Structures are given as C-alpha cells and as structure tokens.
C-alpha cells in the first residue's frame, strides 16, 4: 500500500470535498481519500500495483482542481 499527500488548488467548500473524495474514491486500488480544505491537501492511500499516482492526479484535475 502506498500513500501520497497532494497539494490541490481551487477547493473551497463541501462540494469540492465531495467531488474529489467521490471521484478518487471510485478508482480501483484506492482505499482511502481525505480532503483537508484548510491546508488545501488531498491524502490518498492506494495500491500502486492497481492505480498510479498520475491517474489519481488526472482524476482530481478532471474535477476542475489544480494539482501541484
């Protein structure tokens, strides 16, 4: 199991949290997603044999947020 904390710009409300947690949480291999609006971060626990960090970043980007 791998984990990553990503800096994400553009998240500001509960809808943002649901959009990111929902879309990333649906990816095969992702076991947990936590958004922290105060710090602008997304923490993800995932199986790197099933899903890559690049796919996770693309999924967040597809929701309209900028991953640094």
N, C-alpha and C positions, 0 to 999 in steps of 0.2 A: 504494500500500500504506500502510495506517495501522497504528499500534501504540498500545497502552494498557497501563498497569500499574494493576491494580485491587487495592485493599485488601480482603481477604476474611477474615472471622472464622469460626472453627469448624473450621478444618483443623488436624489434629494428627498424622496418620500417613500411611503409604504408601497405604492405601486411599483416603484423601482426595485424594491426588495423582492416583491413577489415575482416580477418579470425575470430578474436574474436568477433567484433561487429556483423558480419553476423551470426555466429553460435549461439551466445547467444540471439541475437535479434529475431531469429526464434522460440525460445522456447515460448510455450503458457504461458501467465501470465507475460512475460517481456514487460515492456512498454518503457524502455529507457536503452541504454548501451553507455557509453563513455569511451574510452581508452585514457590514458594520457601516452605517451611514455616517457616523461621527468621524471615523478615520478614512472613509472612502475606500474600504478594502473588501475583498471577497476571499474568504478562506475556503479551500476545496480539498477534500480528501478523495482520492481516486486511485483506481488500479491502472497503472501506467502500461500494463500489457493489453488493456482493453481500449483506453482512450488517452489521447495525447494532450499535453498542456496547450498546444496550438489549437486543437479542436475546442477546448474549453474557452480559450480567448476569443476565437471566432464566434462562438455561441453568444458570449457577452456582447461582442461588437455588433452582432446581428440584432440585438435588442436595442441598439442605439446608444451604447455607452462606450467610452474610450478606455481601453486597457493600456496601461503604461508598461 
